[in-house]
């Protein structure tokens, strides 16, 4: 009886996939090796060297201490990955709570003392929002000296509209951040703050909306920091699955651990989700790697041909080096990105049957 390397579930002999996470049994060994930091180091080093030589590039320099392989769950900064919105297997967030109202109705104009208090409050709120109210301050000084009711009303109205528009714009931006998190984790507290902010804006309570926004931003920042690794890992898995499909392959045998990791994250079980998602990335890479390397051989040969013809190949060569460096760091998402950029520079993958996955994955060099 074998244990699944992704989720630890026991698998009976003859099973084709883990009964819990549905990782294909044929991928057990490569995922186990990746989780242990072992595997095809020599084979991958030879593959990378072969690609660079095919492109007419000298062997890459030996890895430095900063190039050492990263632990499975330590896959780089979130900024290393694009917003993963273009891959169909990522669940789309529910936008309902992110809707914002149109600009609220203007408050009723009061007497001059009321108008002065409103203007003072709006100016203070503008400072807290970090808005440039230089012109409004100039108008306020003049209107407060003359007690011109018409000018005070116009100034109060203009300040209100300007502040409300800024708050609505910020709420849309913060709502988008909440939506990104909602696809992964429970967001009940941000949802309540978001709804409260919308309600405050709806009745013209700009100060209340501002307070709610600050609370919402603090909570989102806390959640983003706490769940950053999960977000990075899910983005990487989506990225790898996407390139498998682009190359005519099927990521299904390796998708089970990704779905289990997502489910654990939605239940708030971050410490359980992270290692499963890291192994999901390794499993997906074992499917993607043979197809990527097959096409990289074509691309590297084309780069070598262009180089021999005195065609400028510097950017393409740099992408090959980026691929090699990402592979050494086990940053599979960055490796996929480097491959895609190289493919865009040199040419698309030719129409042909997808290569077999039996060649084995290319692991870290």
Buried (B, 14 or more C-beta within 10 A) or exposed (E): EBEBBBBEBEBEEEBEBBEBBBBBBEBBBBBBBBBEBEBBBEBBBEBBBBBBEBBBBEEBEEBEEEBEBBEBBBBBEEEBBEEBEEBEBBEEBEEEBBEBBEBBEEBEBBEBEBBBEBBEBBBEBBEEBEBEBEEBEEBBEEBBEEEBEEBBBBBBBBBBEBBBEBBBEBBEEBBEBBBBBBBBBBBEBBBBBBBBBBBBBBEBBBBBBBBBBBBBBEBBEEBBEEBEBBBBBBBBBBBBBBBBBBBEBEBEBBBBBBBBBBEBBBEEEBEBBBBBBBBBBBBBBBBBBBBBBBBBBBBBBBBBBBBEEEEEBEEBBBBBBBBBBBBBBBBBBBBBBBBBBBBEBBEEBEEEEBBEBEBBBBBBB
